[in-house]
Amino acid sequence: TVVGPNGSGKSTFLRVLIGAELPSEGIVHRARTLRIGYVPQHLTIDHTMPMTVTRFLALSTTTGRSRNVAMLERLGIPDQAVRQMVDLSGGEFQRVLLAQAMLGEPDILVLDEPTQGLDQPAVAAFYRLIDEARKELGCAVLLVSHDLHVVMGQSDRVVCLNGHVCCEGTPTAVSAA
């Protein structure tokens, strides 16, 4: 889990790690075969462009309609396949983004504050889905979060950023730093 104040570089750090942005210095080494599933902090869908959930999932995967529908069912939103992306609630939208990330069977699931703006029941449900996805896919999870309960209770390692790496280690070690 990556933590730090607003503006500390958490999202930029993730974008550099996944190759969506070039580092200002240094080099990032990734295995050529590394499959990354990414759930961004924000994704804006143009309200004037019709985009169903099914079409959105088809844009980034070649898994086929039946597998996409099965993934939506797996994440508890099977009836959303024909809905427009812009009409989804915040929790439904995040589940669709998680479905898209999981369809590629990632080695690492990278999530940038995926529960921002969700109410507490939706947050708890989303974190359960992430844990189930980790177990099901056997993948690592790299998460940016401000939720200290998640950081302390469900993280193996924590990196604290504030323009640089302030500290890293187990949650207990970082909280004592």
C-alpha positions in Angstrom: 0.0 0.0 0.0 1.2 3.5 -0.9 0.3 6.3 1.5 1.0 10.0 1.7 -0.6 13.4 1.7 -2.3 14.9 -1.3 0.2 16.0 -3.9 2.9 13.7 -2.6 3.4 11.9 -5.9 1.4 8.7 -5.2 -0.5 8.7 -8.5 2.5 9.8 -10.5 4.5 7.0 -8.9 1.9 4.4 -10.0 1.7 5.8 -13.5 5.5 5.6 -13.8 5.5 2.1 -12.5 2.9 0.9 -15.1 4.7 2.7 -17.9 2.0 5.3 -18.5 4.4 8.2 -17.6 8.1 8.5 -18.0 10.2 9.0 -14.8 11.8 12.4 -14.3 14.9 10.5 -13.3 16.0 6.9 -12.8 14.9 3.8 -14.6 12.0 1.4 -14.0 12.7 -2.2 -14.8 9.6 -4.4 -15.6 9.6 -8.0 -16.8 8.6 -8.1 -20.4 5.8 -10.6 -19.7 4.4 -8.7 -16.7 0.6 -8.3 -17.0 -0.7 -5.3 -15.2 -4.3 -4.6 -14.3 -4.8 -0.9 -13.5 -7.7 0.9 -11.9 -7.2 4.6 -12.1 -8.2 7.2 -9.5 -10.4 9.0 -12.0 -11.7 8.0 -15.5 -13.8 10.5 -17.3 -16.3 9.2 -19.9 -17.7 11.8 -22.3 -21.4 12.1 -21.7 -22.0 12.7 -25.4 -20.5 9.5 -26.5 -22.6 6.4 -26.0 -20.5 3.7 -24.3 -22.1 0.6 -22.8 -20.3 -1.4 -20.1 -20.0 -4.3 -22.6 -18.4 -2.0 -25.2 -16.1 -0.5 -22.6 -14.8 -3.9 -21.6 -14.4 -5.0 -25.3 -12.2 -2.0 -25.9 -9.3 -3.3 -23.8 -9.7 -7.1 -23.9 -10.1 -9.8 -26.4 -11.6 -12.2 -24.0 -15.0 -12.4 -25.6 -18.4 -11.3 -24.6 -19.3 -14.4 -22.5 -16.1 -14.0 -20.4 -16.8 -10.3 -19.9 -20.4 -11.0 -18.8 -19.1 -13.7 -16.4 -16.7 -11.2 -14.9 -19.5 -8.7 -14.3 -21.5 -11.5 -12.7 -18.5 -12.4 -10.6 -18.2 -8.8 -9.4 -21.9 -8.6 -8.5 -23.1 -6.4 -11.4 -24.4 -8.7 -14.1 -27.3 -6.5 -15.0 -25.1 -3.6 -15.8 -23.7 -5.0 -19.1 -26.1 -3.0 -21.3 -26.1 0.2 -19.3 -24.3 3.3 -20.3 -21.0 3.9 -18.4 -22.1 7.5 -17.6 -25.3 6.2 -15.9 -23.5 3.9 -13.4 -23.2 4.8 -9.7 -19.8 5.4 -8.3 -19.6 1.8 -6.9 -20.8 0.2 -10.1 -18.3 2.3 -12.1 -15.4 1.2 -9.9 -16.5 -2.5 -10.2 -16.5 -2.1 -14.0 -13.0 -0.7 -13.9 -12.0 -3.6 -11.6 -13.6 -6.1 -14.1 -11.6 -4.5 -16.9 -8.4 -4.8 -14.9 -9.1 -8.4 -13.9 -10.0 -9.6 -17.4 -6.3 -9.5 -18.4 -5.5 -11.9 -15.6 -2.8 -9.6 -14.2 0.3 -10.6 -12.3 -0.2 -7.3 -10.4 -3.3 -5.3 -9.8 -2.6 -1.6 -9.4 -5.3 0.5 -7.8 -5.1 4.2 -7.4 -7.5 5.2 -4.5 -10.2 3.0 -6.0 -12.7 3.7 -3.2 -12.5 7.5 -3.3 -16.1 8.9 -3.3 -17.8 5.7 -2.3 -19.9 5.4 0.9 -18.7 3.1 3.7 -20.7 0.0 2.7 -19.5 0.3 -0.9 -15.9 0.7 0.3 -16.1 -2.4 2.4 -17.6 -4.4 -0.5 -15.0 -3.1 -2.9 -12.1 -4.1 -0.6 -13.6 -7.6 -0.3 -13.7 -7.8 -4.1 -10.0 -6.8 -4.2 -9.1 -9.5 -1.7 -11.1 -12.1 -3.5 -9.4 -11.0 -6.8 -6.0 -11.3 -5.3 -6.7 -14.9 -4.1 -8.5 -15.9 -7.3 -5.9 -14.6 -9.7 -2.9 -15.2 -7.4 -1.7 -11.7 -8.2 0.1 -9.0 -6.2 -1.9 -5.9 -5.3 -0.4 -2.4 -5.2 -2.9 0.0 -3.7 -2.9 3.8 -3.0 -5.1 4.4 0.0 -5.9 6.9 2.6 -7.9 4.3 4.6 -5.7 3.6 7.6 -7.8 0.6 8.5 -6.9 -1.0 5.2 -3.2 0.1 5.5 -2.9 -1.4 9.0 -5.1 -4.5 8.6 -4.6 -5.7 5.1 -1.2 -4.5 3.8 1.9 -6.6 3.8 4.2 -3.6 3.1 3.6 0.1 3.2 5.5 2.9 1.3 5.0 6.4 2.6 5.6 9.1 0.0 5.9 12.9 0.3 7.8 13.9 -2.9 10.3 11.1 -2.0 10.1 7.8 -0.1 9.8 8.8 3.6 9.7 5.3 4.9 8.7 1.8 4.0 8.2 -1.5 5.7 5.6 -3.5 7.5 2.5 -1.5 8.6 3.6 -1.7 12.2 7.1 -0.4 11.4 5.8 2.4 9.3 3.3 3.5 11.9 6.1 3.7 14.5 8.3 5.7 12.2 
